Amino acid sequence: MLRLLLIIISLFLMGCATTANNTQDKLNTWIGSNIDDFLIQVTPETITNLTSGGKKYDFRTRENIAFAIVCDYAFITDKDGKIISVTKPYCW
C-alpha cells in the first residue's frame, strides 16, 4: 500500500513539472504581442499598475490531466500594453 502511494505521489510531481514546462513554452510565445490579444481568451485574476506605466496581469489556470493541476503565472506589459516578460509558472 505504501509503495502504491509513493508511485502516485511521484506521478503527480512529474505531472506538475511537465505542466509548468509546457505552460512556460506556450506563454513565451506571447512576448512581444499586445496583452489585449491574450485577454480575449483569458480573464486575469488581478491587474497591478506598475510605476513604469506598465501593468502586471496575474492569471491562474486549471488543467485536468490525470490530476487537477493549477498554475499561477503573470504577464508584465509596458505602458503601451506590449507583453515584455512572463513569470515562471508556479504549478501545484
C-alpha positions as CSV (number, residue, x, y, z in Angstrom):
1,M,0.0,0.0,0.0
2,L,2.8,2.4,0.9
3,R,4.6,1.6,-2.4
4,L,1.4,2.4,-4.4
5,L,1.1,5.7,-2.5
6,L,4.7,6.6,-3.3
7,I,4.1,5.8,-7.0
8,I,1.1,8.0,-7.1
9,I,2.9,10.9,-5.4
10,S,5.8,10.5,-7.9
11,L,3.5,10.6,-10.9
12,F,1.8,13.7,-9.5
13,L,5.1,15.6,-9.0
14,M,6.3,14.6,-12.5
15,G,3.0,15.9,-13.9
16,C,3.4,19.2,-12.2
17,A,6.9,19.7,-13.6
18,T,5.8,18.8,-17.1
19,T,2.8,21.1,-16.9
20,A,4.9,24.0,-15.7
21,N,7.5,23.5,-18.6
22,N,4.7,23.2,-21.2
23,T,2.9,26.2,-19.8
24,Q,6.2,28.3,-19.9
25,D,6.8,27.3,-23.5
26,K,3.3,28.4,-24.5
27,L,3.5,31.7,-22.6
28,N,6.8,32.7,-24.0
29,T,5.2,32.8,-27.5
30,W,3.1,35.8,-26.3
31,I,6.2,38.0,-25.6
32,G,6.1,40.9,-28.0
33,S,2.3,40.7,-28.5
34,N,-0.3,43.1,-27.2
35,I,-2.0,42.0,-24.0
36,D,-5.4,42.7,-25.5
37,D,-4.9,39.7,-27.9
38,F,-4.4,37.4,-24.9
39,L,-7.2,39.0,-22.8
40,I,-9.7,37.9,-25.5
41,Q,-9.0,34.3,-24.4
42,V,-8.3,34.6,-20.7
43,T,-9.5,36.8,-17.8
44,P,-6.8,37.8,-15.3
45,E,-7.3,37.2,-11.6
46,T,-5.7,40.6,-10.8
47,I,-4.2,43.6,-12.6
48,T,-1.5,45.7,-10.9
49,N,-0.3,49.1,-12.1
50,L,3.5,49.4,-12.2
51,T,5.5,52.6,-11.6
52,S,6.9,52.2,-15.1
53,G,3.5,52.8,-16.5
54,G,3.1,49.1,-17.5
55,K,0.9,46.5,-15.7
56,K,1.2,43.1,-14.2
57,Y,-1.6,40.7,-15.2
58,D,-1.9,37.7,-12.8
59,F,-3.5,34.5,-14.1
60,R,-4.5,31.1,-12.8
61,T,-5.1,28.1,-15.0
62,R,-6.7,24.8,-14.0
63,E,-5.6,21.8,-16.0
64,N,-7.2,18.4,-15.6
65,I,-4.9,15.8,-16.9
66,A,-4.6,12.9,-14.5
67,F,-5.0,15.2,-11.5
68,A,-6.3,18.7,-11.1
69,I,-3.2,20.9,-11.7
70,V,-3.3,24.6,-11.0
71,C,-0.7,27.0,-12.4
72,D,-0.2,30.7,-11.5
73,Y,1.7,33.0,-13.8
74,A,1.8,36.6,-14.8
75,F,2.5,38.8,-17.8
76,I,4.3,42.1,-17.5
77,T,3.5,44.8,-20.1
78,D,5.0,48.1,-21.0
79,K,2.9,51.3,-20.9
80,D,1.6,50.6,-24.4
81,G,0.3,47.1,-23.5
82,K,3.0,45.1,-25.2
83,I,4.0,42.0,-23.3
84,I,7.6,42.3,-22.3
85,S,8.0,39.3,-19.9
86,V,6.3,36.4,-18.3
87,T,6.9,34.9,-14.9
88,K,7.8,31.3,-14.5
89,P,4.6,29.3,-13.9
90,Y,4.1,28.0,-10.3
91,C,2.1,24.8,-10.5
92,W,0.7,22.5,-7.9
